[in-house]
Amino acid sequence: MRSHYCGQVDEALLDQQVTLCGWVNRRRDHGGVIFIDLRDREGIVQVVFDPDRVDVFNNAEKARNEYVLQVVGKVRRRPAGTENANLRSGQIEILGVELNVLNTSETPPFQLDEDNVGEETRLTYRYIDLRRPEMQKRMQMRAKVTGFLRRFLEDNGFLDIETPMLTKATPEGARDYLVPSRTHPGSFFALPQSPQLFKQLLMMSGMDRYYQFARCFRDEDLRADRQPEFTQLDIETSFMDDNAIMGLMEAMMRATFKDTLGIELPNPLPRMPYSEAMHRFGSDKPDMRIPLEFIEVSDLMANVEFKVFSAPAKDPDSRVVAMRLPNGGELSRKEIDDYTAFVGRYGAKGLAYIKVNDLAAGREGLQSPIMKFLPDETVTGIMERT
């Protein structure tokens, strides 16, 4: 039904006849000449209909947004000054000689270039939402990434093995979704939260390199990082130590980023022991783009009279740390109180602050409710380290 995708028609096809299928992205009537921007998953191309071909022109007049069309036409260069540098097809246009309306459309509930469409509306009309260029690009990128990952893993000896979807409940981190059994009334299958047990069985059976894009189901409340249904790349190996596994996964990530995004990742990727990450950042996944590192000040606080600091500073199981916060002097008292409550939820005993209003003024340029408890040498030491 078509010879090319709309977004792939360019100057290489000048003077050739092409057959295109797609949706009407926009229709314009310019004084007897009709322009239709025809859209498919690869992009947009401009189709021109002139009144010399009466039947074709009349059909083009009736076309509306989101009509599905088949167009046969000749590729020609756009008139000077009408080029569109934002489109791959922006140097050419199609002179339409045939037009078939494959399907009509009611007025869409929202325009594809509309920014403020509510989530409920988008999900109700998901088939329209997925026509938006940004959504199609995401789907294409996802397909490109998964395809590359499959090739990489298979080139490294991994087997794509599907594991059962209907299984029994096992202890996991969330509640199971249950499916009633038709043949055994009162019994239920559980949908897998992960293929953990099955891939371990595969290792026991000698399938020493396994992978699959596994569908996982977890009956828990929806959050930004939690979904009841999701897909994960699941991998298991035998007879590989930790360094070999990390090396293979690093190679996979480097190759994936280079192939799909053209980004060169460092080789090797930076590594950090868990103990170092927790000691320096208090997190096992520190964001190294904005490293807010703990600065040890226990030794400075050990001999101050204020026991709120001296007691944990002397306790071998506790520590007192400082953190340099860029532009922290602009924080309001309420924001500081919110941070205090936040760190308390993660086990911190408290959060004190020193605002640096004028570093050159020394102690006089600092603002903090704890300044009266700290001797000059302690304050100087904190400033030097941070």
Long-range contacts (C-beta under 8 A, 24 or more apart in sequence): 1-70, 2-70, 5-40, 5-41, 5-42, 5-43, 6-38, 6-39, 6-40, 6-42, 6-43, 6-44, 6-45, 6-89, 7-40, 7-41, 7-42, 7-43, 7-44, 7-45, 7-87, 7-88, 7-89, 8-42, 8-43, 8-88, 9-45, 9-75, 9-89, 9-92, 9-94, 10-88, 10-89, 10-91, 10-92, 11-77, 11-91, 11-92, 13-75, 13-92, 14-75, 14-76, 14-77, 14-92, 15-74, 15-75, 15-76, 16-74, 16-75, 17-72, 17-73, 17-74, 17-75, 17-97, 18-72, 18-73, 18-74, 18-75, 18-94, 19-70, 19-71, 19-72, 20-45, 20-47, 20-70, 20-71, 20-72, 20-73, 20-94, 21-68, 21-69, 21-70, 21-71, 21-102, 22-68, 22-69, 22-71, 23-66, 23-67, 23-68, 23-69, 23-131, 24-63, 24-64, 24-65, 24-66, 24-67, 24-68, 24-69, 25-65, 25-112, 26-65, 27-60, 27-63, 27-64, 27-65, 29-61, 34-60, 34-61, 36-60, 36-63, 36-69, 36-71, 36-96, 38-69, 38-71, 38-94, 39-131, 41-136, 41-140, 43-87, 43-88, 43-89, 43-133, 44-87, 44-89, 45-87, 45-89, 45-92, 45-93, 45-94, 46-78, 46-84, 46-89, 46-93, 46-94, 47-71, 47-73, 47-93, 47-94, 47-95, 47-96, 48-93, 48-94, 48-95, 48-96, 49-96, 49-99, 50-95, 53-96, 53-97, 56-96, 56-97, 56-98, 56-99, 59-99, 59-100, 59-101, 60-96, 60-99, 62-101, 63-99, 63-101, 64-104, 64-105, 64-107, 65-105, 65-107, 65-108, 65-111, 66-105, 66-108, 66-128, 66-131, 67-101, 67-103, 67-104, 67-105, 68-101, 68-102, 68-103, 68-105, 69-99, 69-100, 69-101, 69-102, 70-98, 70-99, 70-100, 70-102, 71-96, 71-98, 71-99, 71-100, 72-96, 72-97, 72-98, 72-99, 73-97, 73-98, 141-260, 144-260, 145-256, 145-260, 146-213, 148-255, 148-256, 148-259, 148-260, 149-233, 149-252, 149-256, 152-252, 152-255, 152-256, 153-211, 153-235, 153-252, 156-209, 156-248, 157-209, 158-209, 158-210, 158-211, 158-235, 159-207, 159-209, 159-210, 159-211, 160-211, 160-212, 161-202, 161-207, 161-210, 161-211, 161-212, 162-212, 163-192, 163-195, 163-198, 163-199, 163-202, 163-212, 163-214, 164-192, 164-198, 165-191, 165-192, 165-215, 166-190, 166-191, 167-191, 167-192, 167-197, 167-198, 170-196, 170-197, 172-218, 173-218, 174-218, 174-219, 174-220, 175-218, 175-219, 175-220, 176-217, 176-219, 177-217, 177-218, 177-219, 177-228, 191-217, 192-216, 192-217, 193-217, 193-218, 194-232, 194-234, 195-234, 199-234, 199-236, 200-236, 202-236, 203-236, 203-237, 203-238, 208-237, 208-238, 208-239, 209-236, 209-237, 209-238, 210-235, 210-236, 210-237, 211-235, 211-236, 246-271, 282-346, 292-323, 292-324, 292-325, 293-323, 293-324, 294-321, 294-322, 294-323, 295-321, 295-322, 295-323, 295-324, 295-385, 295-386, 296-321, 296-385, 297-321, 297-322, 297-381, 297-382, 297-385, 300-378, 300-381, 300-382, 300-385, 301-378, 304-373, 304-374, 304-375, 304-378, 305-373, 306-370, 306-373, 306-374, 308-350, 309-352, 309-373, 312-349, 318-349, 322-382, 322-385, 322-386, 323-386, 324-386, 328-353, 328-355, 329-355, 329-356, 329-357, 331-355, 354-379, 354-382, 356-383, 359-383
